[in-house]
Amino acid sequence: MKIRCLIVDDEPLALDVLSSYINRIEGLDLIGRCENALQAFALMQEQTVDLLFLDIQMPKLDGIEFLKTLQQRPKIIFTTAYRDYAIEAFEMDAVDYLLKPIPFSRFLKALSKAYSQFQQAANSASETPSASGLGSSIIIAPGISNIPAIGDESMPMQTADSIIVRADKKMIKVPLEDIQYIESLKDYVIIHVGGRRIVTKQKISYLEQKLPDGKFLRIHRSFLVALNKIQAFSPNHVEINSQELPIGRSYKSEVAKVLGFV
C-alpha cells in the first residue's frame, strides 16, 4: 500500500521540487499540493494523509500553528529555509527538518526515517501498548519520579550506566549504551537514541563533562558521538546509523588520534 503524501508550501518552486521528488518514488502517492495551511486543513477533512511535507513560514497560518489544530497528526517532515524552528519542530515529533534548497539525497534520508517509523508502528500494532501511552519520541524509565533533572548541579546527574534529563515535562532515564549521538541547537540538545529523539534544555559542553571518558567523543561544536556507534569514518565525517556527521576543523586532530587515522 502506498504512503499518501501532502505538500503544504506557499512557494511554487518548493511545491514543484517536492512533487518531482515524491513522483520518483514508487511507494509514494502524492494526493495534493496546497499553497497554505487552510487549504491543507480542508483537504485533510476529506482525505487521509500519511506523510505531510510542511513549510513553516506561510501566510494566514504558519506550519507550527497549523499542526496544533490537528487532533490526529500524520508523520511530519518540515521543509523550511529557516533553522530557528528546529527545536519546536522536534518537540512536535517531526520525522525530520529539511532546510531549503533540499537536495534529492537529503530528501531520501528523511524519507528513510519516515519508512522506519511506519515500520516500527506496524510492528508494534500487534503488541500490547504500554500503560503510559507515551509518544515514540520519548523514552521513559520507571521509578524515576524523584530524580532531579540534569542541569541542577547540586543534585546527582547520572547513574553508573545512564543519564537523567528533563524533557516534555517528564524525567527521563537514558541508558548510555543506547545513545548514538548528541546534537546541539543553541541552548538545547537532541539526544539521538535509536530511532527516537529526546530534546532537552542543556548545553552540549555540560553533557560532555558529565559523560564517561573513553565512550564519547566531541567531533564538532554541534556533535558529541558514542564511539561504539560509529559505523564508518573519514578525515571529514563519521557515520552513525547512516547519518554523516561533520568533523569540525578544530576537532580533527583529536578525532584522528582517537579513531586511529592520520
N, C-alpha and C positions, 0 to 999 in steps of 0.2 A: 504494500500500500504506500502511495506516495505521501511525502510530507507537504502539507498545504502551507504555502508561504504568502505573506503580505508585506509589501513595501510601503512605508509611510515617510515621505520626504518632500519638502517644498521646492527642491532643486531639480529641474528637469534632467540635467546631466546625471545626477546621482540616481534618479529613477531608471534612466536608460542603462547605466553601467550595471547596477544591481540586477536589473531584469535580464541583461545579457548573461551575467554570471549564473543566475538561477536556471536559465534556459539551457545552459550547457550540462547541467547535472540531471541525469535521467530520473533519479529518485525524488526530485523536487517538482512541485506543481505550483506555479505562480497563479494565485487566484485573484490578485488585484494589485493595483498601484494607486495610492492615494496621495494627494498633494497637501493634506493637512489631517490633523487628528480627528476632526469632526466627521470627515468623510470615512475615515477608518472605523470610527465608532459605529456609524450607520451600517457599514458593510459587515462588521463583526456581529451585529444583531441577527444577521441573516445567514451567515456562513461560518463554518468552523475554521479557525486559523491555528495551525500547529506551531509555526515559526514566524515571528514578527521581526522584520528589519526596520528599525525605528530611529529616525532622526530626533534630535533633542530640541534645538532652537528652531521653532516653527511659529508662524502667525496663529492667532486665535487661541491655541492651546499647545504648550510645549510637550515634548515627549514624556518627560517625567510626570507631569501633572496628568497627562492622558492615562498613563499606567495606573495611577491612583484611582481612577474612575472605574477600572475593570475589576469585577468580583472574581472572575476566573481568567487568569493570565496565561497566554501561550508562552512558549520559550521566546526569550528576547535577545536579539543581537543589536546593540546600539551602533548607529553609524553617524558619526559627527566630525566636525572639523575642530572641536574643542576638547582639550584634556580635562577641563575644570570639573566635569561632571562624573569622573570615573568612580570616585568613592560612592556617591549616591547611586550610581548605576549598579555597582556590585552589591550594595546593600539591598537592592531590589532583586537580587538573584539573577542578574543578567548572565547569559551564557558567555558573552564576550563584548568587547568595547573596541570598535574599529574606527580608526582615525582616517579621515579623507585626506588625499585621494587613496582609495582602497585597492591595492594590487590583488590580482586574482589569487595569488599564493596565500595571501593573508586571509582572504575570504574563505579559502579551503580549510585553513586551520580553524577558523571559527566554526565552520560547518562540521568539522570533525568533532569538535567539542559538543556541538548540539546532538550529533548522532550518538555520542557516548551517553549523554543524558537521557535521550529517548530510550536507548538500550537498557540503561540502568532502571528506568521507570518500568519498562516491560518485564524485566527480570524480577522486580520486586512486587509486581502486581499480584502475583500468586502467593506472596509471602504475607504473614500476619503483620499489620502495621504496628509500629511501636506505640506505646501508650502516650508518649509525649506529643505525637502528631506534628513534629517539627519539620521545617523545610529542609531540603537536601543540602543547603549551603552551610548548615551549622552542625557541628559535631558536639554532642552533649555527653558528659560522663556523669554517672550517678554519684551521689554523696559529696557534692562539692558546694553545697549551698552556703557554707560558712567560710569558704576560701576566698581571700581578697583578690582583687584584680591585679594583674601585673601592671606596674606603673606606680603602685603605692609602695615606695621603697622602704617603709617602716615595717612591712609585713613580708612573709615568705612569698617568693615569686615563682618557685618551681619545686617539683619533687625530683627524685633521682632520675626519673625517666620521662618527665613531662613538664610542660609549662602551663600556667593558668592565665587566661586572658578574659577580658570582658568584651562581649560582642552581642549586639541585638538585645541589650538589657539582661543578659544572662552571663553566668560564669561558665567558662568552657575549659575543659581539660584537654590539652592537645599532646598526645604522645610524641616524643621527639623522633621516634622511629618512623612516624607517619609523615613528617614534614618533608616536602620536596624542596621548596624554596620559599623565601620571604621577599616580597616586593614592596618597595617604599613608594608612597604617594603623599608628599608633603608631610603632614603630621600624623598620617595613618600608615598602617602596613596591611598588606594582604598576605595571609599565611596560606600557601597552597598545600593542601593535604589531599592527595589523590585527585579525584575529580571535583573536590569541594574547595571553597574559598572562605576563609574566616577573616573578616575585616574588623580591625580594632584600632583605637586611637593610641598610637605609640610610635616612638622614634625607632628606626631600624638600628641605629647605633646603640641604643639601650638594650635591645634584644640581643645584639651581637655580644655585648658584655655578659649577658646572663646565660647564653647558650654554652654548652661544654666545649672546651678546646679540642681540636682534633676531629670533630664531627661536622662542623660547619665552617664555611669559608666565604668571606666577603669578596666578591668579584667585581663589584661596581658600586657606586654610591647608592644605587637603587636596588641592588640584588644581593642577597645572602643565601647561599645554597648549601644543601646537605651533600656532603662528599659522597656518601654511598648511593645517592640517587643520580649521580652524573652518569649518563649513558655514553657520551662521546664529548670530545673537546678538541679545540684548535687554539692557536695563539690569540684568536679574537672572540671566540664563543665557547660556551659549554652548552650541552644539550641535555635537557631533563624532560622526560615524558613528551618527547617530540617537539619541545619548545626550545628555540635557540635563544640563549640569554647572553647579552654582550659582556665582554670583559673590559672594564674601564682602563684607560691608559695608565693611571696612577696605581692600578692594582696588578698590572700584568706581570711584574717581576715576582711578586709574592705568589700569584696564582701559578706561574710557571714552575716555581720551586716546589710548591705543594703537589702539583699534578705530575711533575716529572718531565716537562718538555722545555726545550730551550729554543 
